[in-house]
Amino acid sequence: MGTHGKHRAHLIWDWNGTLLDDNAAVVGATNAAFGEVGLEPITLEQYREMYCIPIPRFYERLMGRLPTEAEWERMDGIFHRYYTEQRAACGLTEGAEELLAGWRLGGGSQSLLSMYGHDQLVPVVRGYGIERHFVRVDGRTGPSGGSKALHMERHLAALDGISPERTVVIGDAVDDAVAAAHVGAKAVLYTGGSHSRASLEAAGVPVVDSLAEAAELAEGMAG
């Protein structure tokens, strides 16, 4: 292994919709929040077509107007309550566990950065038995609904000695590519989560249909 490890990319994985296959929980929770303001439920396909960050803008696309502050707080609260209930039934994305273990055994380093609240994220990741594969696990601190860019900045700064040039972010949202570009890292986007392939391709980074493909591409990109 030796010097080979030095050339490997550092992977920063996204959690929801990337390592965690939680589409059913996310769409169910979104529809629960929508019901609160009298909106019709949407399908996963519609969700992927319309989804964007910040979340209030996503709601605006579906409501025809921005939610009021009171509506947003209510919708956000309902979303998180439903999501927490339904997440328990979600599994890891197919092949994720083997991929994480293999990358670590091959001398590569990896971390996890999620916009899921930090205090909820850590026990959840631990519960799936994969925490040991990451040099660092960071969730969102502060209010929900914003972009990952500043969280990415802090995450990378805390990853002592890992340069953005050899870092590749693997996620399922355009915002993952935006956050990567913000710190000078590269990104690969995965179609199994919150965005349609067409909306991911607009980000101008490689788009793949499996996590294995994402990791393989990352290896070459960081060289």
KAUR-V986198 format. One record per residue. N is the residue number from 1. RES is the residue in one letter. SS is DSSP state (H for helix, E for strand, - for the rest). Layout:
N:RES:SS
N:RES:SS
This chain:
1:M:-
2:G:-
3:T:-
4:H:H
5:G:H
6:K:H
7:H:H
8:R:-
9:A:-
10:H:E
11:L:E
12:I:E
13:W:E
14:D:-
15:W:-
16:N:E
17:G:-
18:T:-
19:L:-
20:L:E
21:D:-
22:D:-
23:N:H
24:A:H
25:A:H
26:V:H
27:V:H
28:G:H
29:A:H
30:T:H
31:N:H
32:A:H
33:A:H
34:F:H
35:G:H
36:E:H
37:V:-
38:G:-
39:L:-
40:E:-
41:P:-
42:I:-
43:T:-
44:L:H
45:E:H
46:Q:H
47:Y:H
48:R:H
49:E:H
50:M:H
51:Y:-
52:C:-
53:I:-
54:P:-
55:I:H
56:P:H
57:R:H
58:F:H
59:Y:H
60:E:H
61:R:H
62:L:H
63:M:H
64:G:-
65:R:-
66:L:-
67:P:-
68:T:-
69:E:H
70:A:H
71:E:H
72:W:H
73:E:H
74:R:H
75:M:H
76:D:H
77:G:H
78:I:H
79:F:H
80:H:H
81:R:H
82:Y:H
83:Y:H
84:T:H
85:E:H
86:Q:H
87:R:H
88:A:-
89:A:-
90:C:-
91:G:-
92:L:E
93:T:-
94:E:-
95:G:-
96:A:H
97:E:H
98:E:H
99:L:H
100:L:H
101:A:H
102:G:H
103:W:H
104:R:H
105:L:H
106:G:-
107:G:-
108:G:-
109:S:E
110:Q:E
111:S:E
112:L:E
113:L:E
114:S:E
115:M:E
116:Y:E
117:G:E
118:H:H
119:D:H
120:Q:H
121:L:H
122:V:H
123:P:H
124:V:H
125:V:H
126:R:H
127:G:H
128:Y:-
129:G:-
130:I:-
131:E:H
132:R:H
133:H:H
134:F:-
135:V:-
136:R:-
137:V:E
138:D:E
139:G:E
140:R:E
141:T:-
142:G:-
143:P:-
144:S:-
145:G:-
146:G:-
147:S:-
148:K:-
149:A:H
150:L:H
151:H:H
152:M:H
153:E:H
154:R:H
155:H:H
156:L:H
157:A:H
158:A:H
159:L:-
160:D:-
161:G:-
162:I:-
163:S:-
164:P:H
165:E:H
166:R:H
167:T:E
168:V:E
169:V:E
170:I:E
171:G:E
172:D:-
173:A:-
174:V:H
175:D:H
176:D:H
177:A:H
178:V:H
179:A:H
180:A:H
181:A:H
182:H:H
183:V:H
184:G:-
185:A:-
186:K:E
187:A:E
188:V:E
189:L:E
190:Y:E
191:T:-
192:G:-
193:G:-
194:S:-
195:H:-
196:S:-
197:R:H
198:A:H
199:S:H
200:L:H
201:E:H
202:A:-
203:A:-
204:G:-
205:V:-
206:P:E
207:V:E
208:V:E
209:D:-
210:S:-
211:L:H
212:A:H
213:E:H
214:A:H
215:A:H
216:E:H
217:L:H
218:A:H
219:E:H
220:G:H
221:M:H
222:A:-
223:G:-
